[in-house]
Amino acid sequence: MTPTSMLLSTALFVASFSAVAHAADPPNGSYRKTCGVQSFKDSVLTAHCKPENSPNFTTSQIDIRACGAEIFNRDGGLQCFARQGWGSGRAIPRGSYIDSCKNIIVANDQKSIAAQCKDSNGNYRSTQLRLTVVHAGVGSTMTMAISYAGAD
């Protein structure tokens, strides 16, 4: 092999390796401030994330295919707002419930959300949130309602 052909082969190898490495870059998001990326493979992001009131990092995973907006760390768990509708897994619907809930998971049947939500004393309790579709009439916008099914 001549020096020129060896150089060309090396350049092609490096260029193809760079393209593969770039394709597997984890997505951007505010989670990067408090999480360390462990892996990103086949749309599944795995990271070690810091909970709000603990020095110990936890491992969390999210399938980003259902994400419509940025990925964020919610008390040690990767979350994102769903691309559309209820979402699935850790891709969750928007709503004020996120201010008082953590470890939010949309059920596979998309009829409920399991979460840990604060009670009236500020303590987190396992909670089931039921999802309901409210129609305002023909040709109008669909509204989503989330009702609390836990006990205080």
Sequence and secondary structure as in RCSB ss.txt:
>XXXX:A:sequence
MTPTSMLLSTALFVASFSAVAHAADPPNGSYRKTCGVQSFKDSVLTAHCKPENSPNFTTSQIDIRACGAEIFNRD
GGLQCFARQGWGSGRAIPRGSYIDSCKNIIVANDQKSIAAQCKDSNGNYRSTQLRLTVVHAGVGSTMTMAISYAG
AD
>XXXX:A:secstr
  HHHHHHHHHHHHHHHHHHHHHT    SGGGGTEEEEEEETTEEEEEE  TT SS EEEEEEGGGEEEEEEEET
TEEEEEESSTT BBTEE   GGGGTEEEEEE TTSSEEEEEEE TTS EEEEEEEEEEEE STTS EEEEEEE S
  
